[in-house]
Amino acid sequence: MAAAPDKPTKVETAKRASNQLRGTIAEVLADAEAPKFEHDDLQCMKFHGIYQQHDRDKRAGKDKTFTFMIRTKCPGGRMTAAQYIAQDDIATRYSTGGALRLTTRQAIQFHGVIKSELKATMRELNQALISTIAACGDVERNVMCSPAPLADDAHRQTRAITDEIAEKLAPATGAYYEIWLDGEKVDRQEHIPEEPFYGESYLPRKFKTGIATPTDNSIDVYTQDCGLITVFDHGKLTAVNVLAGGGLGMTHRKEDTFARMGPHIGSVAPEHAADTVKAIVSIHRDFGDRTDRRHARLKYVIEDRGIDWFRNELRDRIGFPLNDWVELGPLELNDYLGRHDQDGGGSFYGVWVRNGRVADFEDGPRYKSAFRKIAEELDPSVILTPNQSLLFADLDDAKIERLEAILEEHNVPTSIPGVHRFSMACPALPTCGLALAEAERYLPDLVDLIQAELEQHGLEDERFTVRMTGCPNGCARPYTADLAFVGRKPGVYDVFLGGRLAGDRLSELFAELVPQDQIIDKLRPVLSAWASQRNGDESLGDFYNRVYADDAQRTMLTGSKESPSESRVLELIGS
């Protein structure tokens, strides 16, 4: 007897039955007695950019007060001063503590919005020409791009490609406008034309695309489902390199899930970049696993079927050449903090924001007030970076001088030690339902301890990435960091070593299940050895990989799931 075919997941069933993302959201929204949305509607709401959450610090048994997180969709993180001010107003009215959170994908999140104010929040965002549709859900997510507002042709074309990808892969359903903006209501019994690209089931899982430049891989291009690297020649964009099948999400103790770096696929002419991404998304749509969401990302399609199969499938779907990969030098990470020339006159200025939380901290930086004042007084363009920081652009010398004065008045730091400068954490507890441990609230304290340890060895100014997530899904991109911490349970983390600033190498599991009060003890021998045995200005990640190279060779393309034991690494360091 033939084996029964695998059944689609509950999420797949919910999408198919949703009437193109309508579900019963409007009815539950209008019912003041309904405290929350149920499963099928929750799946639909993600496509609208909304997650239902509750404050896990306040949970007592089954008594939960449900609130909502709203995430914007902002290709390349670019917005006007007026749009930033509008979002600051919205955060003040509707978010917990009035805070905005800058995400690692160049967007803004509003946490703690209550159900009765959900529709008003969405309407006000739309009035500011800020959308949230497809910020979450099984679709193309917010398209990332190098944030530098440089004015040469190559950078302008890079930003244009970002916008073109976002436009070509936006969902076509009218549900968003009907539910949140009181658009024309469609009879639920009437046939709704199928989404021309996504169909009734959309994608098997989310899809992430980002565009890097040779001088700025702040988007971690190798970790994207589809990564593009623009190829410049004397300020002109001549080609676009294409990667596919990256991804960082995995599940603890599930060996069939793993972080993977996207392999080189080839290159295309710049005018074909957006259509190439659309074709790659269509492969994910048609071949992605709809029976197991843990196995539903593009990286598993390529892992299971092979890179040659993928290239042939892609060639069959495009009507233009897929050329050879264009060799480039090593990628760089540029966070653009401080003042920079913008080309063609004017400057831009980057401001570091601790873990992306724009708020006024008691006895600390008053980011929210400072950024509001800068936006109102100076009318800059505003760009969100992939490192949870913020750039103010289109400024002359007088405005730069005033901006620096405003930052000083509000106690916003402009000189950031290396270990703090390249640190990043996801929100985790208390709002994220997937979080197993702290991240945003704990990382600053841990970084202070790491900084103190580095100072003892004269390494306080070293530049390396430190990242923390509350679960293994990798929202703060821990698996490409020099040093990373991934939550296993409250107060306990797995420790990873071996990535680097360039974002082109996976880190390795160094130690498992480390209580937070033992982390520094675990790291001390490695930091000490790095200080005494490094070659020249060798980074922490490069040092780790060098001392371990004789034991197992790693490359950014293997996506190996095996990890060394802590004892073996320390033995090698000691030798």
C-alpha positions as CSV (number, residue, x, y, z in Angstrom):
1,M,0.0,0.0,0.0
2,A,1.4,3.4,-0.9
3,A,2.2,5.7,1.9
4,A,-0.3,8.5,2.5
5,P,0.9,11.8,1.3
6,D,2.0,14.3,3.9
7,K,-0.7,16.7,4.9
8,P,-0.3,20.5,4.6
9,T,0.4,22.3,7.8
10,K,-2.4,24.1,9.7
11,V,-0.8,27.4,8.5
12,E,-1.2,26.3,4.9
13,T,-4.8,25.3,5.5
14,A,-5.4,28.7,7.1
15,K,-3.9,30.6,4.2
16,R,-6.0,28.7,1.7
17,A,-9.2,29.4,3.6
18,S,-8.5,33.0,4.3
19,N,-10.2,34.6,1.3
20,Q,-6.8,36.2,0.4
21,L,-5.9,37.3,3.9
22,R,-9.3,38.5,5.0
23,G,-10.3,35.7,7.3
24,T,-12.6,37.1,10.0
25,I,-10.2,39.9,11.0
26,A,-12.7,42.6,10.4
27,E,-15.5,40.9,12.4
28,V,-13.2,40.2,15.4
29,L,-11.8,43.8,15.2
30,A,-15.3,45.2,15.4
31,D,-16.3,43.0,18.3
32,A,-15.4,44.9,21.5
33,E,-16.0,41.8,23.6
34,A,-13.4,39.7,21.8
35,P,-10.1,40.0,23.7
36,K,-7.9,38.4,21.0
37,F,-7.7,36.8,17.5
38,E,-7.6,33.0,17.1
39,H,-5.3,30.8,15.1
40,D,-6.4,31.3,11.5
41,D,-6.8,35.0,11.8
42,L,-3.4,35.3,13.5
43,Q,-1.8,33.7,10.5
44,C,-3.5,36.2,8.2
45,M,-2.7,39.2,10.4
46,K,1.0,38.5,10.0
47,F,0.7,39.3,6.3
48,H,-0.7,42.7,7.4
49,G,2.4,43.3,9.5
50,I,0.8,42.5,12.9
51,Y,1.7,40.0,15.6
52,Q,-0.5,39.3,18.6
53,Q,1.5,39.2,21.8
54,H,1.3,39.5,25.6
55,D,3.7,40.8,28.3
56,R,5.3,37.6,29.6
57,D,6.6,39.5,32.6
58,K,3.0,40.0,33.7
59,R,1.7,36.6,32.9
60,A,-0.1,34.8,35.7
61,G,-1.5,31.4,34.9
62,K,-3.9,31.8,31.9
63,D,-4.6,35.5,32.6
64,K,-3.1,37.3,29.7
65,T,-3.6,40.8,28.4
66,F,-3.1,40.7,24.7
67,T,-1.5,43.5,22.8
68,F,-0.1,43.8,19.3
69,M,3.2,44.5,17.6
70,I,3.0,46.3,14.3
71,R,6.0,46.3,11.9
72,T,6.4,48.7,9.0
73,K,7.6,47.8,5.5
74,C,10.2,50.3,4.4
75,P,12.4,49.2,1.5
76,G,16.0,50.1,2.2
77,G,15.0,51.8,5.4
78,R,14.4,55.2,3.7
79,M,11.8,57.8,4.8
80,T,11.3,61.5,5.0
81,A,11.5,63.6,8.1
82,A,7.7,64.0,8.0
83,Q,7.3,60.2,7.9
84,Y,9.6,59.8,10.9
85,I,7.8,62.4,12.9
86,A,4.4,60.7,12.1
87,Q,5.8,57.4,13.4
88,D,7.2,59.1,16.5
89,D,3.7,60.5,17.1
90,I,2.1,57.1,16.6
91,A,4.6,55.5,19.1
92,T,3.8,58.2,21.6
93,R,0.1,57.6,21.4
94,Y,0.0,53.8,21.0
95,S,3.3,52.0,21.9
96,T,4.4,50.8,25.3
97,G,6.4,53.7,26.9
98,G,6.1,55.6,23.6
99,A,9.1,53.8,22.2
100,L,10.0,52.9,18.6
101,R,12.1,49.8,17.9
102,L,14.5,49.9,14.9
103,T,14.7,46.4,13.5
104,T,17.6,44.5,12.0
105,R,15.8,44.6,8.6
106,Q,15.6,48.4,8.3
107,A,12.0,48.8,9.6
108,I,10.2,50.1,12.7
109,Q,8.2,48.1,15.2
110,F,5.5,49.4,17.5
111,H,5.0,47.2,20.6
112,G,2.1,47.2,23.0
113,V,-0.7,48.5,20.8
114,I,-4.1,47.5,22.3
115,K,-6.9,46.0,20.2
116,S,-9.2,48.9,20.4
117,E,-6.5,51.2,19.0
118,L,-5.2,48.8,16.3
119,K,-7.2,50.2,13.4
120,A,-6.4,53.8,14.3
121,T,-2.7,53.0,14.4
122,M,-2.8,51.3,11.0
123,R,-4.8,54.2,9.5
124,E,-2.4,56.8,10.8
125,L,0.6,54.9,9.4
126,N,-1.1,54.8,6.0
127,Q,-1.8,58.5,6.2
128,A,1.9,59.0,6.5
129,L,2.4,56.9,3.4
130,I,3.9,54.1,5.6
131,S,2.7,50.6,4.8
132,T,2.8,47.4,6.9
133,I,1.5,44.9,4.4
134,A,4.0,42.1,3.8
135,A,6.2,43.2,6.6
136,C,5.6,39.8,8.1
137,G,4.0,36.6,6.7
138,D,4.8,34.1,4.0
139,V,5.8,36.6,1.3
140,E,8.7,38.7,0.2
141,R,9.6,40.7,3.4
142,N,11.1,44.1,3.6
143,V,13.8,44.4,1.0
144,M,17.1,45.5,2.5
145,C,19.8,47.6,1.0
146,S,23.1,49.3,1.9
147,P,21.9,52.4,3.8
148,A,24.5,54.9,2.5
149,P,22.7,57.8,0.8
150,L,25.6,58.3,-1.7
151,A,24.6,60.1,-4.9
152,D,26.7,58.4,-7.6
153,D,24.9,56.5,-10.3
154,A,25.7,53.1,-8.9
155,H,24.2,53.7,-5.5
156,R,21.2,55.4,-7.0
157,Q,20.6,52.4,-9.2
158,T,21.1,50.1,-6.2
159,R,18.3,51.9,-4.4
160,A,16.1,51.8,-7.5
161,I,16.5,48.0,-7.7
162,T,15.5,47.7,-4.1
163,D,12.3,49.6,-4.8
164,E,11.6,47.6,-8.0
165,I,11.9,44.3,-6.1
166,A,9.5,45.5,-3.4
167,E,7.0,46.6,-6.0
168,K,7.1,43.5,-8.1
169,L,6.7,41.2,-5.1
170,A,4.0,43.1,-3.1
171,P,0.8,41.1,-2.5
172,A,-2.1,42.1,-4.7
173,T,-4.9,41.3,-2.3
174,G,-7.3,44.2,-1.4
175,A,-7.8,42.8,2.1
176,Y,-5.4,45.3,3.7
177,Y,-7.4,48.3,2.4
178,E,-10.8,46.8,3.2
179,I,-9.9,46.0,6.8
180,W,-7.8,48.8,7.9
181,L,-8.7,51.7,5.6
182,D,-12.4,51.0,5.0
183,G,-11.9,50.3,1.4
184,E,-14.6,48.8,-0.8
185,K,-15.9,45.6,0.8
186,V,-15.9,42.5,-1.3
187,D,-18.8,40.0,-0.9
188,R,-17.3,36.9,0.8
189,Q,-19.4,34.7,-1.5
190,E,-18.2,36.5,-4.6
191,H,-15.2,35.0,-6.4
192,I,-12.0,36.8,-5.5
193,P,-9.4,36.7,-8.4
194,E,-6.4,34.7,-7.4
195,E,-3.2,36.5,-6.5
196,P,-1.4,36.6,-9.9
197,F,1.9,35.6,-8.4
198,Y,1.4,34.2,-4.9
199,G,-1.8,32.2,-5.5
200,E,-4.1,31.3,-2.7
201,S,-1.4,29.8,-0.5
202,Y,1.3,32.4,-0.9
203,L,4.8,31.1,-0.1
204,P,5.7,28.1,2.0
205,R,7.5,30.4,4.4
206,K,8.9,34.0,4.5
207,F,11.4,35.1,1.9
208,K,14.1,37.7,2.6
209,T,16.1,39.7,0.0
210,G,18.9,42.1,0.5
211,I,21.3,44.1,-1.7
212,A,24.9,44.7,-0.6
213,T,27.6,46.8,-2.1
214,P,31.3,45.8,-2.2
215,T,32.1,48.3,0.5
216,D,29.1,47.6,2.7
217,N,27.8,44.2,3.7
218,S,25.9,45.5,6.7
219,I,22.8,43.5,5.4
220,D,24.7,40.2,5.8
221,V,24.0,39.3,2.2
222,Y,25.0,35.7,2.5
223,T,22.3,35.1,5.1
224,Q,19.4,36.2,2.8
225,D,17.1,33.8,0.9
226,C,18.2,35.9,-2.1
227,G,21.3,38.1,-1.8
228,L,22.5,40.6,-4.4
229,I,25.9,42.3,-4.6
230,T,26.2,45.2,-6.9
231,V,29.3,45.3,-9.1
232,F,30.7,48.8,-9.6
233,D,33.2,50.1,-12.1
234,H,34.3,53.7,-11.7
235,G,30.9,54.7,-10.1
236,K,28.8,52.8,-12.7
237,L,26.7,49.7,-11.9
238,T,27.9,47.1,-14.4
239,A,26.5,43.8,-13.0
240,V,24.7,42.2,-10.1
241,N,26.0,39.1,-8.4
242,V,23.3,36.7,-7.2
243,L,23.3,34.4,-4.2
244,A,20.4,32.2,-3.0
245,G,19.6,29.8,-0.2
246,G,21.0,31.6,2.8
247,G,19.1,31.7,6.1
248,L,19.8,31.6,9.8
249,G,16.7,30.2,11.5
250,M,17.0,26.8,13.1
251,T,15.6,24.8,16.0
252,H,17.7,23.7,19.0
253,R,18.6,20.0,19.0
254,K,17.0,19.5,15.5
255,E,19.9,18.5,13.3
256,D,17.8,18.8,10.1
257,T,17.5,22.6,10.7
258,F,20.6,24.7,10.4
259,A,22.1,28.1,9.5
260,R,23.3,28.2,5.9
261,M,25.2,30.7,3.8
262,G,23.9,31.4,0.4
263,P,26.1,30.0,-2.4
264,H,27.2,31.9,-5.5
265,I,24.6,31.5,-8.3
266,G,26.0,33.8,-11.0
267,S,25.5,37.3,-12.1
268,V,22.9,39.2,-14.2
269,A,22.7,42.6,-15.9
270,P,21.4,45.3,-13.6
271,E,18.2,45.8,-15.5
272,H,17.4,42.1,-14.9
273,A,18.1,42.0,-11.1
274,A,14.5,42.4,-9.9
275,D,13.1,39.8,-12.4
276,T,15.9,37.4,-11.2
277,V,14.7,37.8,-7.6
278,K,11.1,37.2,-8.7
279,A,12.1,34.0,-10.5
280,I,14.0,32.8,-7.4
281,V,10.9,33.5,-5.2
282,S,8.8,31.5,-7.7
283,I,11.1,28.5,-7.2
284,H,10.6,28.8,-3.5
285,R,6.8,29.1,-4.1
286,D,6.7,26.0,-6.3
287,F,9.1,23.7,-4.5
288,G,9.2,24.8,-0.9
289,D,8.0,22.3,1.7
290,R,4.4,23.0,2.7
291,T,4.1,20.0,5.1
292,D,6.8,21.0,7.6
293,R,7.4,24.7,8.4
294,R,10.8,24.0,9.9
295,H,11.8,22.7,6.5
296,A,10.1,25.3,4.4
297,R,12.8,27.8,3.6
298,L,14.5,28.1,0.2
299,K,17.8,27.0,1.8
300,Y,16.4,23.5,2.3
301,V,15.2,23.3,-1.4
302,I,18.7,24.0,-2.5
303,E,20.3,21.7,0.1
304,D,18.0,18.8,-0.9
305,R,18.0,19.3,-4.7
306,G,21.5,20.7,-5.3
307,I,23.0,23.9,-6.7
308,D,23.2,22.6,-10.2
309,W,19.4,21.7,-10.2
310,F,18.7,25.2,-8.9
311,R,20.7,27.0,-11.5
312,N,19.1,25.0,-14.3
313,E,15.6,25.7,-12.8
314,L,16.4,29.4,-12.6
315,R,17.7,29.5,-16.2
316,D,14.4,27.9,-17.3
317,R,12.4,30.7,-15.7
318,I,14.3,33.7,-16.9
319,G,14.5,35.0,-20.5
320,F,17.9,36.6,-20.2
321,P,21.5,35.3,-19.5
322,L,22.6,34.0,-16.1
323,N,26.3,34.9,-16.4
324,D,29.3,33.8,-14.3
325,W,29.9,35.2,-10.9
326,V,32.0,38.4,-10.9
327,E,34.9,38.0,-8.6
328,L,35.2,40.8,-6.0
329,G,37.5,41.5,-3.2
330,P,36.6,40.9,0.5
331,L,33.4,42.5,1.6
332,E,33.3,45.1,4.3
333,L,30.9,46.2,7.0
334,N,30.4,49.9,7.2
335,D,28.1,51.3,9.9
336,Y,28.5,54.9,8.8
337,L,28.5,56.4,12.3
338,G,29.4,60.1,12.5
339,R,29.7,62.5,9.6
340,H,30.2,61.4,6.0
341,D,30.3,63.2,2.7
342,Q,27.2,62.5,0.6
343,D,28.6,63.3,-2.8
344,G,27.3,66.2,-4.9
345,G,27.4,68.4,-1.8
346,G,25.9,67.9,1.6
347,S,26.6,65.3,4.3
348,F,24.9,62.6,6.3
349,Y,25.4,61.6,9.9
350,G,25.0,58.2,11.6
351,V,23.8,57.8,15.2
352,W,24.3,54.6,17.1
353,V,21.1,53.4,18.9
354,R,21.5,50.7,21.6
355,N,19.7,47.6,20.4
356,G,17.5,49.8,18.2
357,R,15.3,51.0,21.0
358,V,14.4,54.7,20.4
359,A,13.3,55.9,23.8
360,D,14.2,58.4,26.5
361,F,16.2,56.6,29.1
362,E,16.3,57.9,32.7
363,D,19.9,59.0,33.4
364,G,20.9,57.9,29.9
365,P,20.5,58.8,26.2
366,R,17.2,60.6,25.3
367,Y,17.1,59.2,21.8
368,K,13.4,59.8,21.2
369,S,13.5,63.5,22.1
370,A,16.7,64.1,20.2
371,F,15.6,62.4,17.0
372,R,12.3,64.2,17.1
373,K,14.0,67.6,17.5
374,I,16.5,66.8,14.6
375,A,13.6,65.8,12.3
376,E,11.6,68.9,13.1
377,E,14.4,71.5,13.0
378,L,16.6,70.1,10.3
379,D,14.2,68.3,7.9
380,P,16.7,65.6,7.0
381,S,16.1,62.4,5.1
382,V,16.1,59.5,7.5
383,I,17.5,56.0,6.8
384,L,17.3,53.0,9.1
385,T,20.4,50.8,9.0
386,P,20.6,47.0,9.2
387,N,22.5,47.4,12.5
388,Q,19.6,49.1,14.3
389,S,21.1,52.6,14.0
390,L,19.9,55.6,12.1
391,L,21.3,58.0,9.5
392,F,20.3,61.6,9.0
393,A,21.0,62.8,5.4
394,D,20.9,65.8,3.1
395,L,22.5,68.1,5.7
396,D,24.8,71.2,5.1
397,D,27.6,72.2,7.5
398,A,25.3,74.4,9.7
399,K,22.8,71.6,10.1
400,I,25.5,69.1,11.0
401,E,26.7,71.5,13.7
402,R,23.2,71.8,15.0
403,L,22.6,68.1,14.9
404,E,25.7,67.4,17.0
405,A,24.6,70.0,19.5
406,I,21.2,68.4,19.8
407,L,22.8,65.0,20.4
408,E,25.0,66.4,23.1
409,E,22.0,68.2,24.7
410,H,20.2,64.9,24.9
411,N,23.1,62.8,26.2
412,V,23.2,60.7,23.0
413,P,26.7,59.2,22.6
414,T,28.7,59.8,19.5
415,S,31.9,57.9,20.4
416,I,31.1,54.2,20.8
417,P,33.7,51.6,22.0
418,G,34.2,48.8,19.4
419,V,32.5,46.0,21.4
420,H,29.4,48.2,22.0
421,R,29.5,49.7,18.5
422,F,29.0,46.3,16.8
423,S,26.6,44.8,19.3
424,M,23.0,43.9,18.4
425,A,20.1,42.1,20.0
426,C,16.6,41.1,19.2
427,P,13.7,42.3,21.4
428,A,13.1,38.8,22.9
429,L,11.4,38.9,26.4
430,P,9.0,40.1,27.5
431,T,6.9,40.4,24.2
432,C,8.2,37.8,21.7
433,G,6.3,34.5,22.1
434,L,9.3,32.6,20.8
435,A,11.9,33.9,23.2
436,L,13.5,31.4,25.5
437,A,15.8,33.9,27.2
438,E,16.6,37.6,27.5
439,A,18.4,39.5,24.7
440,E,17.8,43.3,24.4
441,R,17.5,43.8,28.1
442,Y,20.6,41.7,29.1
443,L,23.1,42.3,26.3
444,P,24.2,45.8,27.4
445,D,25.2,44.4,30.8
446,L,27.1,41.5,29.2
447,V,28.9,43.8,26.8
448,D,30.0,45.9,29.7
449,L,31.6,42.8,31.2
450,I,33.2,41.8,27.9
451,Q,34.5,45.4,27.5
452,A,36.1,45.2,31.0
453,E,37.8,41.9,30.1
454,L,39.1,43.4,26.9
455,E,40.5,46.4,28.7
456,Q,42.7,44.1,30.8
457,H,44.4,43.0,27.6
458,G,44.6,46.3,25.9
459,L,41.9,45.3,23.4
460,E,39.2,47.8,24.3
461,D,39.2,49.5,20.9
462,E,39.0,46.3,18.8
463,R,36.2,46.1,16.3
464,F,34.2,42.8,16.3
465,T,30.5,41.8,16.2
466,V,28.7,40.7,19.4
467,R,25.1,39.6,18.9
468,M,22.4,38.0,21.1
469,T,19.1,36.4,20.4
470,G,16.5,35.0,22.8
471,C,15.9,32.0,20.6
472,P,17.7,30.1,17.7
473,N,15.7,31.8,14.9
474,G,18.5,34.3,14.4
475,C,16.7,37.7,14.1
476,A,19.8,39.6,15.2
477,R,21.9,37.5,12.8
478,P,24.1,35.8,15.5
479,Y,25.5,33.1,13.3
480,T,27.8,35.4,11.3
481,A,29.1,37.3,14.4
482,D,32.6,37.0,15.8
483,L,30.9,36.3,19.2
484,A,27.2,35.4,19.7
485,F,24.9,34.2,22.4
486,V,21.7,32.3,21.6
487,G,19.1,31.7,24.3
488,R,18.3,28.1,25.3
489,K,16.3,28.8,28.4
490,P,16.0,31.6,31.0
491,G,19.5,32.8,31.9
492,V,21.2,30.1,29.8
493,Y,22.8,30.5,26.4
494,D,24.7,28.7,23.7
495,V,28.0,30.6,22.8
496,F,29.2,30.9,19.2
497,L,32.5,32.0,17.9
498,G,34.2,32.5,14.6
499,G,32.2,34.8,12.3
500,R,33.5,38.2,11.4
501,L,32.6,41.8,10.6
502,A,32.4,41.1,6.8
503,G,29.4,38.8,7.4
504,D,30.7,36.2,5.0
505,R,31.4,33.3,7.4
506,L,29.4,31.2,9.8
507,S,30.3,31.0,13.4
508,E,30.7,27.7,15.3
509,L,29.1,26.5,18.4
510,F,31.7,26.9,21.1
511,A,29.9,26.0,24.3
512,E,26.4,24.8,25.1
513,L,24.0,25.6,27.9
514,V,26.2,28.3,29.6
515,P,24.5,30.1,32.5
516,Q,24.8,33.8,32.1
517,D,26.9,34.2,35.2
518,Q,29.5,31.8,33.7
519,I,29.8,33.3,30.3
520,I,32.8,35.5,31.0
521,D,34.6,32.6,32.7
522,K,34.1,30.6,29.4
523,L,35.3,33.4,27.3
524,R,38.3,34.5,29.4
525,P,40.8,31.8,28.1
526,V,39.9,32.6,24.4
527,L,40.2,36.4,24.9
528,S,43.5,36.0,26.7
529,A,44.9,33.8,24.0
530,W,43.7,36.2,21.3
531,A,45.5,39.0,23.1
532,S,48.8,37.1,23.3
533,Q,48.8,34.9,20.2
534,R,47.0,37.0,17.5
535,N,48.8,37.7,14.2
536,G,49.0,41.5,13.7
537,D,45.6,43.0,14.0
538,E,43.8,39.7,13.5
539,S,40.1,39.8,14.6
540,L,38.6,37.6,17.2
541,G,36.7,35.6,14.6
542,D,39.8,35.2,12.3
543,F,41.9,34.1,15.3
544,Y,39.4,31.5,16.3
545,N,39.3,30.1,12.8
546,R,43.1,30.1,12.5
547,V,43.7,28.1,15.6
548,Y,41.0,25.7,14.7
549,A,41.9,25.4,11.0
550,D,44.0,22.2,11.4
551,D,41.1,20.4,13.1
552,A,38.4,21.2,10.5
553,Q,38.4,23.5,7.5
554,R,35.3,25.7,7.2
555,T,34.3,27.9,4.3
556,M,31.4,30.3,4.0
557,L,29.7,28.0,1.4
558,T,29.6,24.7,3.2
559,G,26.9,25.5,5.8
560,S,28.4,22.7,7.9
561,K,26.3,21.8,10.9
562,E,29.0,20.1,12.9
563,S,30.7,22.1,15.7
564,P,33.9,21.6,17.7
565,S,33.7,20.9,21.4
566,E,34.8,23.6,23.8
567,S,37.5,21.5,25.2
568,R,39.1,20.8,21.8
569,V,39.1,24.5,20.9
570,L,40.8,25.4,24.2
571,E,43.3,22.6,23.7
572,L,44.2,24.0,20.3
573,I,44.4,27.6,21.7
574,G,46.6,26.4,24.5
575,S,49.0,24.7,22.0
